Amino acid sequence: MKLFSAGQRVGQTASWVVGVGLASWITLAASNPTLAQDDQLASPPTPIFVFRFIEVMPEDVASWRENVRAKQQKFNSKPDSSHWGTWRILTGMRTNHFVRGFATTPELYSNPVHPSQGMAASWDMAEASYWLEHVEPLQKWTGNRQVWRPIPGLRSVGLPQDKAPKFLQHRRWRMKPGMYQRLEANYKKMIAAMDHCDHDIDFFIARLSDGGDFMIYAETRAFNSMADIPGMESIRDAFTTVHGDGSWEKFLEEHNAVMQENAVVETETWMYEESLSNMAMGPPAELTNAK
């Protein structure tokens, strides 16, 4: 399996990631007050991202949107309310399905400020009851939760950090067991090249932590226009400039060595539904203890 092979199709099935950049997801984790962990920490806690995939029949989409929007206005309009993101999938086998998710930390996932965003999410609260009564009946299918963990140091930032990007493009693959150190070391070189490109996108790597095969890694591009995504020639040239002649070929060779043979590279593009979301952006909030 080759990275960035010419035969890849953006419309293949996929999973995440996570995002989810949201200018980027990592900045989101720092900016959301519910992600705070400890007054004594010198830096924001490492985030995790929790997603669920939702299928709605075409004839029910308008009603589903209306009820999700009403739920957001009723329960998620205050700064201290739970924060959610909603995306519509534009490509792949799940085209026109929706994604609903939130950012948290390992501590707050098991000891949540908002019960609906915990490891064992509580339905015994008005916010959840509203969803069950008004939104759930309009859904044909809801997938299991997936928990994704961004890899520290594998992030390149090119977007303004005060607004959610319009699109996320996720590409995932399976590594061989025991290869995570080699994979992550190899991708540090790609991050340096993406920084050198200086394009208007965010780019980062995450690993599936729960809810599926934890051999799965994914890369995410967050962007506002397809025209902002650098082409392969641009990335290759930047990689060579940063790491020297022959480095691009060595990168691809190492990438192929740590990936499972004949692994399918799966991709999806998501579009952010601003009216169905209340993700918090902006400067990092003051850290507080979990409640």
C-alpha positions as CSV (number, residue, x, y, z in Angstrom):
1,M,0.0,0.0,0.0
2,K,1.5,3.3,-1.1
3,L,0.8,6.6,0.5
4,F,-0.7,9.2,-1.9
5,S,-0.9,6.6,-4.7
6,A,-2.5,7.9,-7.9
7,G,-5.3,5.2,-7.7
8,Q,-6.7,6.4,-4.4
9,R,-10.3,7.7,-4.5
10,V,-11.6,10.3,-2.2
11,G,-15.0,8.5,-2.4
12,Q,-14.0,5.3,-0.7
13,T,-15.4,4.4,2.7
14,A,-13.8,5.9,5.7
15,S,-13.9,6.8,9.3
16,W,-12.8,10.0,10.8
17,V,-10.7,11.6,11.8
18,V,-11.0,13.8,14.0
19,G,-11.0,16.2,13.2
20,V,-11.1,17.0,13.3
21,G,-9.1,19.9,12.7
22,L,-11.7,22.4,13.8
23,A,-9.1,24.9,13.3
24,S,-7.7,22.4,14.5
25,W,-9.3,19.9,16.9
26,I,-6.3,20.4,19.1
27,T,-6.9,24.1,19.4
28,L,-10.6,23.3,20.1
29,A,-9.5,21.2,23.1
30,A,-7.5,24.1,24.5
31,S,-10.3,26.6,24.0
32,N,-13.3,24.6,25.4
33,P,-13.7,25.3,29.1
34,T,-15.1,21.8,29.7
35,L,-11.7,20.3,28.7
36,A,-9.9,21.9,31.6
37,Q,-8.2,19.5,33.9
38,D,-5.8,20.9,36.6
39,D,-4.9,24.4,37.8
40,Q,-1.2,23.4,38.1
41,L,-0.8,22.1,34.6
42,A,1.6,24.2,32.5
43,S,-0.1,23.2,29.2
44,P,-3.6,22.1,28.1
45,P,-4.4,18.4,28.6
46,T,-4.1,16.0,25.6
47,P,-7.6,15.9,24.0
48,I,-9.5,12.9,22.8
49,F,-12.4,13.2,20.2
50,V,-15.6,11.2,20.4
51,F,-17.7,10.7,17.3
52,R,-20.9,8.9,16.3
53,F,-22.1,8.4,12.7
54,I,-25.8,8.9,11.9
55,E,-27.9,8.0,8.9
56,V,-31.1,9.9,8.3
57,M,-33.6,9.0,5.5
58,P,-33.7,11.7,2.8
59,E,-37.3,12.5,3.6
60,D,-36.5,13.1,7.2
61,V,-33.4,15.2,6.8
62,A,-35.1,18.6,7.0
63,S,-37.0,17.6,10.2
64,W,-33.8,16.1,11.7
65,R,-31.9,19.4,11.0
66,E,-34.7,21.4,12.5
67,N,-34.8,19.3,15.7
68,V,-31.0,19.3,16.1
69,R,-30.9,23.0,15.7
70,A,-33.7,23.4,18.3
71,K,-31.8,21.1,20.7
72,Q,-28.7,23.3,20.3
73,Q,-30.6,26.5,21.0
74,K,-32.4,25.0,24.0
75,F,-29.5,23.2,25.7
76,N,-26.2,24.3,24.1
77,S,-26.4,28.1,23.8
78,K,-24.6,29.0,27.1
79,P,-20.8,29.1,27.5
80,D,-20.9,26.5,30.2
81,S,-23.2,24.0,28.3
82,S,-21.9,20.9,26.6
83,H,-20.2,21.6,23.2
84,W,-21.0,19.6,20.1
85,G,-20.0,19.5,16.5
86,T,-22.1,18.3,13.5
87,W,-20.8,17.5,10.1
88,R,-22.3,16.1,6.9
89,I,-20.3,13.6,5.0
90,L,-19.7,14.6,1.4
91,T,-17.8,11.6,-0.1
92,G,-17.5,7.9,0.3
93,M,-19.9,5.1,1.2
94,R,-21.4,7.2,3.9
95,T,-22.2,10.2,1.7
96,N,-24.9,12.4,3.2
97,H,-24.7,10.7,6.6
98,F,-24.0,12.9,9.5
99,V,-21.3,13.0,12.2
100,R,-22.0,14.2,15.7
101,G,-19.2,14.5,18.2
102,F,-17.3,16.4,21.0
103,A,-13.8,17.0,22.4
104,T,-12.8,16.0,25.9
105,T,-9.9,14.6,27.9
106,P,-9.3,11.1,29.3
107,E,-10.1,12.4,32.8
108,L,-13.3,14.2,31.8
109,Y,-14.4,11.3,29.7
110,S,-14.6,9.2,32.8
111,N,-15.5,12.0,35.2
112,P,-17.5,14.4,32.9
113,V,-18.7,17.9,33.7
114,H,-21.7,17.1,31.3
115,P,-23.1,13.6,31.8
116,S,-24.0,13.3,28.1
117,Q,-20.3,13.5,27.2
118,G,-19.0,10.8,29.5
119,M,-17.7,7.3,28.9
120,A,-21.0,5.8,30.0
121,A,-23.2,8.7,28.7
122,S,-26.2,9.4,30.9
123,W,-29.7,9.6,29.4
124,D,-31.1,10.7,32.7
125,M,-31.1,14.4,32.0
126,A,-33.2,16.9,30.1
127,E,-30.7,17.4,27.2
128,A,-30.5,13.7,26.5
129,S,-34.3,13.1,26.9
130,Y,-34.9,15.9,24.4
131,W,-32.7,14.1,21.9
132,L,-34.3,10.8,22.5
133,E,-37.8,12.2,22.0
134,H,-37.3,14.6,19.2
135,V,-34.2,13.6,17.2
136,E,-33.6,9.8,17.7
137,P,-36.9,8.8,16.0
138,L,-35.8,10.5,12.8
139,Q,-32.6,8.5,12.6
140,K,-32.5,5.3,10.5
141,W,-29.1,4.2,11.9
142,T,-26.6,5.3,14.5
143,G,-23.1,3.8,14.7
144,N,-21.1,3.0,17.7
145,R,-18.9,5.6,19.4
146,Q,-15.4,6.0,18.2
147,V,-12.7,7.7,20.3
148,W,-9.7,9.2,18.5
149,R,-6.5,10.5,20.1
150,P,-4.3,13.0,18.2
151,I,-0.5,12.2,18.3
152,P,1.5,14.8,20.1
153,G,3.9,16.6,17.8
154,L,2.2,15.5,14.6
155,R,0.4,18.6,13.8
156,S,1.0,21.4,11.2
157,V,-1.1,24.6,11.6
158,G,-1.9,26.9,8.7
159,L,-5.4,28.2,9.4
160,P,-6.6,31.0,11.7
161,Q,-7.4,29.5,15.1
162,D,-10.5,31.5,15.9
163,K,-13.0,29.9,13.5
164,A,-14.0,26.3,12.6
165,P,-12.8,25.3,9.1
166,K,-15.5,24.5,6.5
167,F,-14.2,21.1,5.5
168,L,-12.3,18.1,7.0
169,Q,-10.7,15.5,4.8
170,H,-9.8,12.2,6.6
171,R,-7.6,9.4,5.3
172,R,-7.1,6.3,7.4
173,W,-5.0,3.1,7.2
174,R,-3.9,0.1,9.3
175,M,-0.3,-0.2,10.6
176,K,1.5,-3.5,11.4
177,P,1.5,-4.4,15.1
178,G,4.4,-2.8,17.1
179,M,5.2,-0.2,14.4
180,Y,3.8,2.9,16.1
181,Q,7.1,4.4,17.0
182,R,8.5,4.1,13.5
183,L,5.2,5.4,12.0
184,E,5.1,8.4,14.2
185,A,8.8,9.2,13.7
186,N,8.4,9.0,10.0
187,Y,5.4,11.4,10.1
188,K,7.4,14.0,12.0
189,K,9.2,14.5,8.7
190,M,5.9,15.0,6.9
191,I,4.9,17.6,9.5
192,A,8.1,19.6,8.9
193,A,7.4,19.5,5.2
194,M,3.8,20.7,5.6
195,D,5.1,23.5,7.8
196,H,7.5,24.5,5.1
197,C,4.7,24.5,2.5
198,D,2.9,27.2,4.5
199,H,-0.5,26.5,2.9
200,D,-3.9,27.6,4.4
201,I,-4.7,24.2,5.9
202,D,-4.2,22.3,9.2
203,F,-2.8,18.8,9.0
204,F,-2.4,16.3,11.8
205,I,-2.3,12.6,12.7
206,A,-4.5,10.6,15.1
207,R,-5.0,7.0,16.2
208,L,-8.2,5.2,16.9
209,S,-8.2,4.6,20.7
210,D,-11.6,2.9,21.3
211,G,-14.6,1.7,19.3
212,G,-12.7,-0.3,16.6
213,D,-9.4,-1.6,15.4
214,F,-6.7,0.3,17.3
215,M,-4.2,-0.4,14.6
216,I,-5.9,2.3,12.6
217,Y,-4.2,5.7,12.1
218,A,-5.6,8.6,10.2
219,E,-4.4,11.9,8.8
220,T,-6.7,14.9,8.6
221,R,-6.7,18.0,6.5
222,A,-8.8,21.0,7.7
223,F,-9.4,23.6,5.0
224,N,-11.9,26.1,3.7
225,S,-11.4,25.6,-0.1
226,M,-10.1,22.6,-2.1
227,A,-7.8,25.1,-3.9
228,D,-5.9,25.5,-0.7
229,I,-4.8,21.9,-0.5
230,P,-1.2,21.5,-1.8
231,G,-0.6,19.0,-4.6
232,M,1.7,16.1,-4.3
233,E,4.5,17.8,-6.3
234,S,4.4,20.8,-3.9
235,I,4.6,18.5,-0.9
236,R,7.4,16.4,-2.5
237,D,9.4,19.5,-3.3
238,A,8.9,20.9,0.2
239,F,9.9,17.5,1.7
240,T,13.1,17.4,-0.4
241,T,14.0,21.0,0.5
242,V,13.6,20.3,4.2
243,H,15.1,16.8,4.4
244,G,17.4,16.5,1.3
245,D,17.7,14.6,-2.0
246,G,16.2,11.1,-1.9
247,S,14.3,11.8,1.4
248,W,10.8,11.6,-0.2
249,E,11.5,8.1,-1.6
250,K,12.8,7.0,1.8
251,F,9.7,8.4,3.5
252,L,7.4,6.4,1.2
253,E,9.5,3.3,1.6
254,E,9.3,3.6,5.4
255,H,5.6,4.3,5.3
256,N,5.0,1.2,3.2
257,A,7.1,-0.9,5.6
258,V,5.0,-0.1,8.6
259,M,1.6,-0.4,7.0
260,Q,-0.3,-3.7,6.7
261,E,0.2,-5.3,3.3
262,N,-2.7,-4.7,0.8
263,A,-4.3,-2.3,3.3
264,V,-7.1,-0.2,1.9
265,V,-6.7,3.5,2.3
266,E,-10.1,4.9,3.2
267,T,-11.0,8.6,2.8
268,E,-13.9,10.9,3.6
269,T,-14.6,14.6,3.4
270,W,-16.9,16.3,5.9
271,M,-18.5,19.7,5.9
272,Y,-19.1,21.6,9.1
273,E,-22.7,22.3,9.9
274,E,-22.4,25.6,11.9
275,S,-26.1,26.0,12.6
276,L,-26.1,22.5,14.2
277,S,-23.0,23.0,16.3
278,N,-21.6,25.1,19.2
279,M,-17.9,24.3,19.2
280,A,-15.9,26.8,21.2
281,M,-13.1,28.6,19.4
282,G,-10.7,31.2,20.6
283,P,-7.9,31.6,23.1
284,P,-7.3,28.8,25.7
285,A,-9.6,29.0,28.7
286,E,-8.3,29.1,32.2
287,L,-7.8,25.5,33.5
288,T,-10.2,24.2,36.1
289,N,-10.7,20.9,37.9
290,A,-13.2,18.4,36.6
291,K,-16.5,18.5,38.5
